[in-house]
Amino acid sequence: MAEVIDGAAIAKRIRGELAHLISAKKLQPGLAVVLVGDNQASEVYVRNKGRASEETGILSETHRLPAATTQDELLALVAQLNADKKIHGILVQLPLPPQIDAQAIIAAIDPDKDVDGFSPVNIGRLSLGLPCFVPCTPQGCMILLREVEPHLAGKRALVIGRSNIVGKPVAQLLLAANCTVTIAHSRTRDLADECRRADILIAAIGKPAFVRGEWVKEGAIVVDVGINRIADPALPGKTRLVGDVDFKGAAARAAFITPVPGGVGPMTIACLLKNTVQSAEKAR
Ligand code: GUN
């Protein structure tokens, strides 16, 4: 039976360390979060980011813009935040409404304030192995992995999902850690076979319980990035969160597994705060 990796506890520890660093170095980091429209999930994420910032001693401002915001209006806000000395991190919550070109907005964020690590400059630096803001969810996955397995070199890692936010950057980080990396996606043949070979399995597909327990290699480390809201069969009318992995089936075979909720999710926020503090230190 797998040991469950307690992401909530590890995230709390990191936030405590950041709070200590902020007060010891007398920093005043500032994070601006921009939310366009009224996506329910984004609303929850943005609220959690704001609360976690305040608790850690980071000045947080949330900019809520209507769903009909134009690209030029959003670019103007980004330019204003780029120039604002109080602000060390800018996060534009994705997804954006269809009239806005998300790539153009991300590219307009000053790379030195791009605490999401999504801008072309930071992604380029990541793939070159140069110092950069490491995207938060992939960074969180690596911290969780290293927590239970410090020796990653030579391990076979399978990343399921090729998004710019998780799949591609986490594959870069695993490669930098000397893993043998495979990226699987919707067109992959024999996904079950790929899974059975993986010492490390990162699931970032966005489909509830898509990875079946019997696909998991005995003794593998499973990191479940999925956050899927489904109807709760036990409580009619209620919903609950599940990951991309069939937790029960996978836990019967894996050595370590992250839960949903309480695994990768809290780590994403902790890493956002970490990047913001790093940015404030650099600005000083
Ligand atoms: N939407 C889902 N995850 C993220 C994230 O990490 N950053 C931003 N900006 N938007 C997201």
Residues whose N, C-alpha, C, O or C-beta is under 5 A from the ligand:
A	BS01	GUN	L91 V92 Q93 L94 P95 D116
